[in-house]
């Protein structure tokens, strides 16, 4: 009995179980945060330069693409210019565009072959040799006809100063149609007109528009005009490209000589968000009239 009691007494004694707990102290948490921030700063420092370089390169590539598109558009118009018609007027590049041309033959007026051609009445018929050269899909109805534009000073000697009622290198703007191998110039203004000079190569050009480029207010503008004037209003011109630094953009023109062709130099500078690119292109102009 005594042994049993002892046993029971022993069995009723409470047993203490010890638990060992693990956690972060405030000091450890602060150290982890500080180390994480340090690692983040190091990673950001290492990665920021390549990322910024990528962004800058993308921005420069966009500017180069915009400038190249604008310069190529200008070069295309310059290559279609009537010989000796390119001019720089107060920082504005202007030219008389001729999408078509060919070689004429002397026309018959008053029973006599005339070279340069003479238009006694409307319609005026001027034959041409071979197929008509077309640089556009279709010609508009009203055009100028140009023969041997020498580009010298004096009324009638260049396309910008036609001589009204007197021989000139450029005809009035009239309706021109093609029938077989003959050009028909139809308009009351063509009656009594004659061209000033005969072309040694019998070349003629059909011009449709005056094309001009002007840089202002951070944009390059392109205008088309259907009349000949000393200057033009570009308020309704179409924008070609924006983000242009007009102060550092320029157009220059060097007329041709007897040993080289004319040269148009286009410098276009674009700038945005601290990035600036300059594109330079030179376009040769065939000034042989």
ABEGO torsion letter per residue (X at the ends): XAAAAAAAAAAABBBBBBBBBBBBBAAAAAAAAAAAAAAAAAAAAAAAAAAAAAAAAAAAAAAAAAAAAAAAAAAAAAAABBBGABBBBGGBBBBBBBABBEBBBBBBBGGBBBOBBBBABOBBBBBBBEBBBBABABBBABBBBBBGBAGBBEBGABAABBBBGBBBABBBBBBBBBBEABBBBBEAAABGBBBABBBAAGBBBBBABBBBBBBBGGBBBBBBBABBBABBBAAABBBABBGBBAAABBBBBBBBBAABBBBBBBBBBBBBGGBBBBBBBBBBBBABX
